[in-house]
Amino acid sequence: MKVSAKVPATIANLGCGFDCLGLALPLFNTITVEETVLPGSGIEINIIDENNQNDISNIPRDKNNIVYKAIELLYNYIGQSPNELKISIMTEIPVARGLGSSASVIVGGLIAANELLGKPADDAVLLSIATELEGHPDNISPAILGGVVLSDWEPDGSVCANKLPWPDDWVITMCIPDYELSTEISRSVLPNEVPMKDAVYNLRHSAMFVQALHTKDAELMKLALKDKLHQPYRMKLVPGLSGIMNDLKHIDGVIGCVLAGAGPSVAVIQDGSKNDVIKDIVTAAWSNINVDAQIYTMPVYNEGAKIIV
């Protein structure tokens, strides 16, 4: 028996919501898990990059693979150990671009294995296991639940995740540059401590973010997206970002521009009327420093991970 799970891409932080806000997008990874019947066949892991956009040569094909580690934790949760497994990872989500590629494969492995085992774990357990591996819930929660999600990871390992309403006429223009930026490097530039005034600034703006969604207030959202906890420190890792943000804030219909997760991709929240203008501005900024990019506009994906086989 084999089961496949289709999991959306996600972007985290959304400006003010460092490590607690995230949303899902309609780009997908598909994870297939199969219990083989041949004793002693061990673990087989296959990786297929549909668009030839990722360097998959260094991804482990053994028990060090993060998908296998997620599945092993689920088996351990029910008091079992995985034996002979065949795992296939079909990637559509660009790796190391701030689009939650690691979260998607962790979630996909868990969802598929959980189905294979007869669904012993509910969403709360899956959220907890996946967050333990990922290290924070901001990508995990929207990957599982879809939509826009506010998450908290408690000291006991539990995850509190709440979906927020997203206005139907607000869309995301994703600007994905042709180079990678690892989460480890992006986190390494963040300070261990921040000034109290900056922490309070982000608290205020996070509250504004939630209110702006509930009231569909684009002007309030423009203010809410501002951040002092991570984007100012990461600017130097994403050449051209400061100029792009500056140019876009003067365009009617553009609600805001944020770093997608740890970067280097940029997410522009807009009303759907400025696709070409945004593309021209971002393309010009990055072409000046010899950076190519994929740029396309999409809605927020509200369904989350799902079983497809």
N, C-alpha and C positions, 0 to 999 in steps of 0.2 A: 504494500500500500504506500502511496505517496501523496503528499499534499503540497500545494503551492499557495503562497501568500503574496499579494501585491501591496506594496507600501509606498506612500507618497514621500516626496522630498519635503523638507521643512526648512524654514529660516527662523533663527532664534534671536532673542534680545529685542529686536524691533525698536532700537534706539534706547529708550528709557528702561526697558525691562530686562536688565542684565541677568541671565541665568534663570529667568522665571516666565518670560513671555515667548511664544512661538506660534507659527502658523504653518499650515500644510499647503503644498502646491501640487498641481497635476503633472508632475514628473515622477516616474516610478522605478523602483527596483523590485524584482520578483525573485523570491527565495523558494526553492523546492526542497523538501526533506522527504527522504524515503528510507524506510527500514528494510535493508536487504536481507535475503534469506540464506545467503551463503555464509556459514560459520567461518570465522577467521578472516573475513574479507576486510575488516577494519573500517577506517574512515576514508571516504573518497569525496573530495571537494573539487568542483568544477566552477570556473568563473568565465562568464561570457560578457564581453563588453560590446553591446549592440552597435554603438556608434563610433567605436574605436577612438574614444576621447580620453580614456584613462590609462595610466601606466599600471597594469595589473600584475606585472612581473614579480613584484616584491610582496604580494599578498600571500600569507601563509596558506598552504594546502593541507595542513595537518591539524593537530589538536590545539595549536596556537591561534587558529583562525577565530576571529571574534564571534562569528556565527555559531561555530561549534561550542565555544565557551558559553554562549547564551543558552543553547540547547542543553548543555550539560547541567547548568544551574537549574533549569526546569525539571530535568529528570531527577536531580538530587532533591528537589522540593517534594517530589512524590516518593522519595525513597528508592529510586532506581538509578542505574548507570547506563548511559547509551552504549550500545555495542556496535553492531554493524550499521553504519549510516552512510547514505549517499546524499550530499548536499550540493545543490546547483544554485549559483548566484548569477542572475542576469541583471546587468547594470545599465540603467539609463541616466541615473543621476551622476553628474560630474563629481569626482572625488576631490577633497581638500579645496573646495570652493565656497564653503559656508552654506551648503544646501542639505546638511544632515545626512550625508551618505552613510556614515557609520551607524547612526541611529536607525536608519531605514533597514539595514541588513540585520541588526540586532533584533529589531521588532519583527521583521519577516521570519527569521529563524524561530523566534519564540511562538509567534502566532501559528506557524505551520506545524511545529512540533506539538504544541498544545492541542491542535485539532487531531493530529495523529494519535495522541495519547487519550483522546476522548474528552478533552476540555476539563482537565482537573483544576486548572487555574483560571480565576476570573480576571477582569481588567486590573483590579487593584494589585494582584500578585504580579501580573505581567509588567505593569508600570514599575513596581518595586525592583524586580529582577533586572529589567532593562536599564533602569536608572543606575543601579549598582555598577553595571558594566560601563555605561556611558559617562558617569560621573556627575551628571546634572540632568534635570528633567525637561529642560526647555525645548529640546528637539524630540525627545521620546514621546511626550504627551500628545502633541499634535500628530505625530506619526501614527499613534494608536487610535486617537479619537477623531482626528480631522479638525478642520476649522482653525479658529484662533483659541489658544488655550493659555490660561494663567496657572502656573504650577508651583508647588512648594514641596521640598524634600525634607521630611522630618528626621530628627536624629535616630529614631527607631527604624528607619529605612522605608517607611511608608511615604507614598506620594499623594498629595492632594492636588487634583487637577480639575479645573472648571472651564468649560467652554464659554466663550464670550460671543455676542452677536457681531457679525461683520456686515456692513452695508453692501447690498448686492451690486451697487454701482461703483464701488471702489475696487480697483484692480491693481495688480502688481506687475510692474515692468522689471524683469530680471535682467541684469547686466552682468554677464559671466565672463571674466577675462580669461585669456589663454595660458594662465600660469597658476600653479598651486600655492597655497599657503596653509601649512599645517596648523591645527589647533594648538599644538604644543608651543610653536613659535609665537603665535598670536597671543597666547596667554602669558608668555614669558615677559612681554613688555608691560604688563599690568602691574601696578604697585601693590604691595602687600597691605598698605593702609591708604585711605583717602581722607581728605579733609572733611570734617563733619558737615560743612556747608554744601559740599558736593553730594554727600549721601542724602541730605535733606532735599536737595534740588531734585534728585532722581525719585525720591519718594513722592514728592509733589507731582512730578510729571507722570509717574506711573498711575497715580490716582486720576489725573486728567485723561490719560489714555483710556482707562475703563469707562469713564463718563462720556468721552467723545464717541466711543463705540455705541453705547446705549442710546445716545441722543443723535447719532449720525451727524455730529458737528465737525465739519472739515476744518474750520478755523481753529477750534480747540485742539484737534488732532495735530495740526501744524506745530502748535506750541508743545504738545505732549511728547512728540517724538524726539525732542532735544535731550541730549545725554552728556553727563560729565564723568561717568564711571569707566567707560571702556573705549569709546570711539576716539576721543582726543589722543589717547596713547597709541592707538593702532593706525592713526592716519599715516604715519611714516612707512608702514608696511604695505600700503595701497597707494602707489603713486597716482596722482591726479584726482584722488577722492575729494580733497578739500575744494578744488576748483569746480568739480561736478556738482557738489552740494550747493556751492555758492551760486552757480549759474541756474540751477533748477529751482531755487527758492523764489525766483522772480517770474516763474512761468505760471500763468493762470491754469487751474485744473490740476496742478501738481500739489499734493497734500504734504508730501515729505519724502526725504531720501535718507536711507539708513544703510549701514553696513550689514550684510546678511551673515548672521552668526559671527564667526571669527574672521570672516572675509575669505578671499578678497572680492567676492561678488558684492554687487550693490543692488539694493531693492528700492524701487521708486513706487510709492503709493500715489495713485492718481485716479481721476474720474473717468478714464478711458478715452478722453478726447485729445490726448497729446502724445500718442504713440510715436509718431514720426519726429516730433520736436525733441522728445527725450532721446530717441535713438541718435539723432544728429548731434546733440550736445555731448552725449557720452562717447560716441564714436570719434568725434573731433578731439576731445580731451585725451583719450587714450591713444589715438593714432599719432599724436604729437610726441608720445614717448614710446612708440613702437609696440603698443599693446593691442592685439586683436581681441575681439569679444563677440560672444553670441548675445543678442538682445531680443527678447520677445516678451509679449504681454500676456498675462493669464489671470484667471480668477483665483481666489482662494478656494482650495479643495476641501469640501466639508465632510467627506465620508470617512477618511482614515483608512487604516489597514483593513484588508479583507481577504478571505479565502476565495481563490478562483478555481481550484480543482479539488 
